[in-house]
Amino acid sequence: MGATAEMVKAVTSKRGMELRSHRDIWEFVDKLADELNDPDIIKFFSIANALHQNFYEDWMPLGAVKRDAEAVKQLNEKLEQLIR
């Protein structure tokens, strides 16, 4: 989640915006998904959040972590395209 949140911040920085809280990040990602008509953005961001929580709480099975990591990779690739 940390790397993904930084990618989101890079997108907003390119747009001349600044995010100051987790809520700001979530609100921006929600709006970005609507703007791009890409519901996977918010879905994958939610998955990244679950992986972040799992890092501390260790409740997800390894198979789920591996599948979810692929979704987060896809999100980061989408965000990277917006930074270029």
TIMIFI-526051 format. One record per residue: residue number from 1; x, y, z of N, C-alpha, C in turn. Coordinates in Angstrom, 1 decimal. Each point is the difference from the previous one (the first is absolute). Layout:
% TIMIFI-526051
R/NUM/X/Y/Z/X/Y/Z/X/Y/Z
...
END
This chain:
% TIMIFI-526051
R/1/0.8/-1.2/0.0/-0.8/1.2/0.0/0.9/1.2/0.0
R/2/1.1/0.0/0.7/0.8/1.2/0.1/0.5/0.4/-1.4
R/3/0.5/-0.9/-0.8/0.5/0.3/-1.4/-1.2/0.5/-0.8
R/4/-1.1/-0.6/0.1/-1.2/0.4/-0.8/-0.5/1.4/0.5
R/5/0.0/0.2/1.2/-0.4/1.4/0.5/1.0/1.0/-0.5
R/6/1.3/-0.3/-0.1/0.9/0.9/-0.5/-0.2/0.3/-1.5
R/7/-0.4/-1.1/-0.7/-0.3/0.2/-1.5/-1.2/0.9/-0.1
R/8/-1.0/-0.2/0.8/-1.2/0.9/0.0/0.4/1.4/0.3
R/9/0.9/0.2/0.9/0.5/1.4/0.3/0.7/0.6/-1.1
R/10/0.8/-0.9/-0.8/0.7/0.5/-1.1/-1.0/0.5/-1.1
R/11/-1.1/-0.7/-0.2/-1.0/0.4/-1.0/-0.6/1.3/0.4
R/12/-0.3/0.2/1.3/-0.6/1.2/0.4/1.0/1.2/-0.1
R/13/1.3/-0.3/0.3/1.0/1.0/-0.1/0.1/0.5/-1.4
R/14/-0.1/-0.9/-0.9/0.1/0.4/-1.5/-1.2/0.9/-0.3
R/15/-1.1/-0.2/0.7/-1.2/0.8/-0.3/0.0/1.3/0.9
R/16/1.1/0.2/0.7/0.1/1.2/0.9/-0.8/-0.1/1.2
R/17/-0.3/-1.2/0.5/-0.8/-0.2/1.2/0.9/-0.6/1.1
R/18/-0.5/0.1/1.2/0.7/-0.6/1.1/-1.0/-0.7/0.9
R/19/0.4/-1.2/0.4/-0.9/-0.8/0.8/0.6/0.0/1.4
R/20/-0.8/0.2/1.0/0.5/0.1/1.4/-0.5/-1.1/1.0
R/21/-0.9/-0.8/-0.5/-0.5/-1.0/1.0/-0.3/-1.3/-0.8
R/22/-0.2/-1.1/0.7/-0.5/-1.2/-0.6/-1.3/0.2/-0.7
R/23/-0.9/0.8/0.7/-1.3/0.3/-0.6/0.1/0.7/-1.4
R/24/1.0/1.0/0.0/0.2/0.7/-1.3/0.5/-1.0/-1.1
R/25/0.8/-0.9/0.4/0.5/-1.0/-1.0/-1.2/-0.9/-0.5
R/26/-0.8/-0.5/0.9/-1.1/-0.8/-0.4/-1.0/0.8/-0.8
R/27/-0.3/1.3/0.3/-0.9/0.8/-0.8/0.5/0.2/-1.4
R/28/1.4/0.3/-0.1/0.5/0.2/-1.3/0.0/-1.3/-0.8
R/29/0.3/-1.1/0.6/0.0/-1.3/-0.8/-1.5/-0.3/-0.5
R/30/-0.9/0.3/0.9/-1.4/-0.2/-0.4/-0.4/0.9/-1.2
R/31/0.4/1.2/0.1/-0.3/1.0/-1.1/0.8/-0.4/-1.3
R/32/1.2/-0.5/0.2/0.8/-0.4/-1.2/-0.6/-1.2/-0.7
R/33/-0.5/-0.9/0.8/-0.7/-1.2/-0.6/-1.2/0.5/-0.8
R/34/-0.8/1.0/0.5/-1.1/0.5/-0.7/0.5/0.8/-1.3
R/35/1.0/0.8/0.2/0.5/0.8/-1.1/0.5/-0.8/-1.2
R/36/0.6/-1.1/0.3/0.6/-0.9/-1.0/-1.0/-1.1/-0.4
R/37/-1.1/0.0/0.6/-1.0/-1.1/-0.2/0.6/-1.3/0.1
R/38/0.8/-0.2/1.1/0.8/-1.2/0.3/-0.3/-0.5/1.4
R/39/-1.0/-0.7/0.3/-0.3/-0.5/1.3/1.1/-0.8/0.7
R/40/0.9/-0.6/-0.9/1.1/-0.8/0.6/0.9/0.9/0.8
R/41/0.1/1.2/-0.2/0.9/0.9/0.8/-0.4/0.0/1.4
R/42/-1.3/0.2/0.3/-0.4/0.0/1.4/0.0/-1.4/0.6
R/43/-0.4/-1.0/-0.8/0.0/-1.4/0.4/1.5/-0.4/0.4
R/44/0.9/0.3/-0.9/1.4/-0.4/0.3/0.6/0.8/1.1
R/45/-0.4/1.2/0.2/0.5/0.8/1.1/-0.6/-0.6/1.3
R/46/-1.2/-0.5/0.0/-0.5/-0.6/1.2/0.8/-1.3/0.3
R/47/0.4/-0.7/-1.0/0.8/-1.2/0.2/1.3/0.4/0.5
R/48/0.6/1.0/-0.4/1.3/0.5/0.5/-0.1/0.3/1.5
R/49/-1.2/0.6/0.4/-0.2/0.3/1.4/-0.1/-1.2/0.8
R/50/-0.7/-1.1/-0.5/-0.1/-1.2/0.7/1.4/-0.7/0.2
R/51/0.8/0.1/-1.1/1.4/-0.6/0.1/0.8/0.8/1.1
R/52/-0.2/1.3/0.0/0.7/0.8/1.0/-0.4/-0.4/1.4
R/53/-1.3/-0.2/0.2/-0.5/-0.4/1.3/0.5/-1.4/0.3
R/54/0.1/-0.9/-0.9/0.4/-1.4/0.2/1.5/0.0/0.4
R/55/0.8/1.0/-0.5/1.4/0.0/0.3/0.2/0.1/1.5
R/56/-0.9/0.7/0.7/0.1/0.1/1.4/-0.8/-1.1/0.8
R/57/-1.0/-0.5/-0.6/-0.9/-0.9/0.7/0.1/-1.5/-0.4
R/58/0.6/-0.2/-1.2/0.3/-1.4/-0.5/-1.2/-0.9/0.1
R/59/-1.1/0.4/-0.7/-1.3/-0.8/0.0/-0.3/-0.6/-1.3
R/60/0.7/0.4/-1.1/-0.3/-0.5/-1.3/0.9/-1.2/-0.4
R/61/-0.6/-1.0/-0.6/0.8/-1.1/-0.5/0.9/0.4/-1.1
R/62/1.1/-0.7/-0.2/1.1/0.4/-0.9/-0.6/0.1/-1.5
R/63/-0.8/-0.9/-0.4/-0.6/0.0/-1.3/-0.8/1.3/-0.3
R/64/-0.7/0.4/1.0/-0.8/1.3/-0.1/1.0/1.2/-0.1
R/65/1.0/-0.1/0.8/1.0/1.1/-0.1/0.6/0.1/-1.4
R/66/0.4/-1.1/-0.5/0.6/0.0/-1.4/-0.9/0.5/-1.0
R/67/-1.3/-0.4/0.0/-1.0/0.4/-1.0/-0.2/1.5/0.2
R/68/-0.1/0.5/1.2/-0.3/1.4/0.3/1.2/0.9/-0.4
R/69/1.2/-0.6/0.2/1.2/0.8/-0.4/0.0/0.3/-1.5
R/70/-0.5/-1.0/-0.8/-0.1/0.2/-1.4/-1.0/1.2/-0.3
R/71/-1.1/0.0/0.7/-0.9/1.1/-0.2/0.6/1.4/0.3
R/72/0.8/0.0/1.1/0.7/1.3/0.4/1.0/0.4/-1.1
R/73/0.7/-1.0/-0.5/1.0/0.2/-1.1/-0.8/0.7/-1.2
R/74/-1.1/-0.5/-0.3/-0.8/0.5/-1.2/-0.4/1.5/0.3
R/75/-0.4/0.2/1.3/-0.4/1.4/0.4/1.3/0.9/-0.2
R/76/1.1/-0.4/0.5/1.2/0.8/0.0/0.4/0.3/-1.5
R/77/-0.2/-0.9/-0.9/0.2/0.2/-1.4/-0.9/1.0/-0.6
R/78/-1.3/0.0/0.4/-1.0/1.0/-0.4/0.4/1.4/0.5
R/79/0.4/0.0/1.2/0.4/1.3/0.6/1.3/0.6/-0.7
R/80/0.9/-0.9/-0.2/1.3/0.4/-0.7/-0.3/0.6/-1.3
R/81/-1.0/-0.5/-0.8/-0.4/0.6/-1.3/-0.5/1.5/0.2
R/82/-0.5/0.3/1.1/-0.6/1.3/0.3/1.1/1.0/0.4
R/83/1.2/-0.5/0.4/1.1/0.8/0.4/0.8/0.4/-1.2
R/84/0.1/-0.8/-1.0/0.8/0.3/-1.1/-0.4/1.2/-0.8
END
